[in-house]
Amino acid sequence: MLVAFQARDLSPWLRSRALRAAEEHENRPQRPSKANNSALVSESLPRMSNQAPINDIDGFCRILAASGLVGGDWIASALADFRAHAARDSKYGASFTAFTKYLVANGIVTCWQCAKLRNGQYKGFFLDGYKLLDHIGADPSCSRYLAEDSRTGQCVVLCFKPLSVAPLRNGNPQYWVEDFHP
């Protein structure tokens, strides 16, 4: 199995949550796309605003590479492993949805990251030495995200103050770090 995170294994809680969310995302009805899907296969990186959802493996791999979450070698290796696995197991299939499930199940990306990438959003996964893994929740005082400290590999919770309460500081939202307890 491929593992892209420095902290080699996700906690069982995070892995089960990611797989459950991937299944829920697949079973959710898709919004009709306003753009032609062939436009998504262009050589340039897509715009983030008004972006039609990514529905093909090649487009998703380009967005994934642009995000910086995974290096190009990891993407090529994961794609080769996925295609080999799909060729061996006909019920697994070689569809785009099967590929995204494969990436989530093998810990290459999280379900939250995958959903953002599928929507063409390839920026905003890194902040001051932290890699955002998942959106945990929000309340009036803050929004909480599960993040990985790139120096130590430990999972932490980043709590962001709402922009209405705390304006951007040096172009970044104001936040504080809490310990993560699954």
C-alpha positions as CSV (number, residue, x, y, z in Angstrom):
1,M,0.0,0.0,0.0
2,L,1.1,3.5,-0.7
3,V,1.4,5.9,2.2
4,A,2.2,9.6,1.5
5,F,2.0,11.1,5.0
6,Q,5.1,11.5,7.1
7,A,3.2,10.1,10.1
8,R,2.8,6.8,8.3
9,D,-0.6,5.7,9.7
10,L,-3.7,7.7,10.2
11,S,-5.5,6.9,13.4
12,P,-8.3,4.3,12.9
13,W,-10.9,7.0,13.8
14,L,-9.6,9.3,11.0
15,R,-9.4,6.5,8.5
16,S,-13.0,5.2,9.2
17,R,-14.3,8.8,9.1
18,A,-12.6,9.4,5.7
19,L,-13.9,6.2,4.2
20,R,-17.4,6.9,5.5
21,A,-17.3,10.4,4.1
22,A,-16.1,9.1,0.7
23,E,-19.0,6.8,0.5
24,E,-21.5,9.5,1.5
25,H,-19.9,11.8,-1.1
26,E,-20.3,9.2,-3.9
27,N,-23.9,8.5,-3.0
28,R,-24.8,12.2,-3.0
29,P,-26.5,13.4,-6.2
30,Q,-24.1,15.3,-8.4
31,R,-25.0,18.9,-9.4
32,P,-25.2,19.3,-13.2
33,S,-22.0,20.8,-14.6
34,K,-22.3,24.1,-16.5
35,A,-19.1,23.6,-18.3
36,N,-18.2,21.0,-20.9
37,N,-16.1,18.2,-19.4
38,S,-13.6,18.3,-22.3
39,A,-12.6,21.8,-21.2
40,L,-11.3,20.4,-17.9
41,V,-8.6,18.4,-19.8
42,S,-6.8,21.6,-21.0
43,E,-3.1,21.8,-20.3
44,S,-3.3,24.9,-18.1
45,L,-4.4,24.8,-14.5
46,P,-8.1,25.5,-14.0
47,R,-9.3,28.6,-12.3
48,M,-10.6,28.2,-8.7
49,S,-13.7,30.3,-9.0
50,N,-16.7,29.0,-10.9
51,Q,-14.8,25.8,-11.6
52,A,-16.9,22.9,-12.8
53,P,-16.2,19.7,-10.8
54,I,-13.3,17.5,-11.9
55,N,-14.7,14.2,-13.3
56,D,-11.6,12.6,-15.0
57,I,-8.5,11.0,-13.6
58,D,-6.0,13.1,-15.6
59,G,-7.6,16.4,-14.6
60,F,-7.6,15.3,-11.0
61,C,-3.9,14.3,-11.1
62,R,-3.0,17.8,-12.5
63,I,-5.0,19.5,-9.7
64,L,-3.4,17.1,-7.1
65,A,0.1,18.0,-8.4
66,A,-0.7,21.7,-8.3
67,S,-1.9,21.5,-4.7
68,G,1.5,20.3,-3.4
69,L,-0.2,17.7,-1.2
70,V,1.6,14.9,-3.1
71,G,4.7,15.0,-5.3
72,G,4.6,14.0,-9.0
73,D,6.4,10.7,-8.3
74,W,3.8,9.7,-5.7
75,I,1.0,10.5,-8.1
76,A,2.5,8.5,-11.0
77,S,3.2,5.6,-8.6
78,A,-0.4,5.7,-7.2
79,L,-1.9,5.9,-10.7
80,A,0.2,2.9,-11.9
81,D,-0.7,0.9,-8.7
82,F,-4.4,1.8,-9.1
83,R,-4.5,0.8,-12.8
84,A,-2.7,-2.5,-12.0
85,H,-5.1,-3.2,-9.2
86,A,-8.1,-2.4,-11.4
87,A,-6.8,-4.7,-14.2
88,R,-6.5,-7.6,-11.7
89,D,-9.9,-7.1,-10.1
90,S,-12.6,-6.4,-12.6
91,K,-15.2,-5.6,-10.0
92,Y,-13.0,-2.8,-8.6
93,G,-13.3,-0.8,-11.9
94,A,-11.1,1.9,-13.3
95,S,-13.5,4.8,-12.9
96,F,-12.7,8.2,-11.6
97,T,-14.7,7.5,-8.4
98,A,-12.8,4.3,-7.8
99,F,-9.5,6.2,-8.2
100,T,-10.5,8.8,-5.6
101,K,-11.6,6.1,-3.2
102,Y,-8.3,4.3,-3.8
103,L,-6.4,7.5,-2.9
104,V,-8.4,8.0,0.3
105,A,-8.2,4.4,1.3
106,N,-4.4,4.3,0.9
107,G,-3.9,7.5,2.9
108,I,-2.6,9.5,0.0
109,V,-5.2,12.3,0.5
110,T,-8.0,12.6,3.0
111,C,-11.7,12.7,2.0
112,W,-12.0,16.4,2.7
113,Q,-8.9,17.1,0.6
114,C,-10.3,14.9,-2.2
115,A,-13.6,16.8,-2.1
116,K,-11.9,20.2,-2.4
117,L,-9.7,18.9,-5.2
118,R,-12.7,17.5,-7.1
119,N,-14.1,21.0,-7.0
120,G,-10.9,22.4,-8.5
121,Q,-9.6,24.0,-5.3
122,Y,-5.9,23.3,-5.1
123,K,-4.8,26.1,-2.8
124,G,-5.2,26.5,0.9
125,F,-4.1,23.2,2.2
126,F,-0.9,24.6,3.9
127,L,-0.5,27.2,6.6
128,D,2.6,28.1,8.6
129,G,4.0,24.6,8.6
130,Y,0.7,22.8,9.0
131,K,-1.1,20.7,6.4
132,L,-4.9,20.8,6.7
133,L,-6.4,17.3,6.7
134,D,-10.1,17.7,7.5
135,H,-12.7,20.2,8.6
136,I,-13.9,19.1,12.0
137,G,-16.6,21.6,12.7
138,A,-17.5,25.2,13.4
139,D,-19.3,27.2,16.1
140,P,-19.7,31.0,16.5
141,S,-16.3,31.3,18.1
142,C,-14.1,29.4,15.6
143,S,-13.8,26.9,12.8
144,R,-11.8,23.8,13.6
145,Y,-9.6,21.9,11.2
146,L,-7.5,18.7,11.7
147,A,-4.0,19.4,10.6
148,E,-0.6,17.7,10.5
149,D,2.4,19.5,11.8
150,S,5.0,19.2,9.0
151,R,7.9,19.3,11.5
152,T,6.8,16.6,13.9
153,G,4.1,14.7,11.9
154,Q,1.7,15.0,14.8
155,C,-2.0,15.7,14.3
156,V,-3.3,18.9,15.9
157,V,-6.4,21.0,15.7
158,L,-6.2,24.5,14.2
159,C,-8.9,26.8,15.4
160,F,-9.6,29.8,13.2
161,K,-11.3,32.9,14.4
162,P,-14.1,34.1,12.1
163,L,-13.1,37.0,9.7
164,S,-16.0,39.1,11.1
165,V,-14.3,39.0,14.6
166,A,-10.6,38.9,13.7
167,P,-9.4,40.4,10.4
168,L,-6.5,38.8,8.4
169,R,-3.0,39.2,9.9
170,N,-0.3,39.4,7.2
171,G,-2.7,37.9,4.7
172,N,-3.5,34.9,6.9
173,P,-6.4,34.2,9.2
174,Q,-5.8,34.3,13.0
175,Y,-5.7,30.9,14.6
176,W,-4.5,28.9,17.6
177,V,-3.4,25.3,18.0
178,E,-5.0,22.7,20.2
179,D,-4.0,19.1,20.9
180,F,-5.9,16.5,18.9
181,H,-7.6,13.8,20.9
182,P,-9.6,11.3,18.7
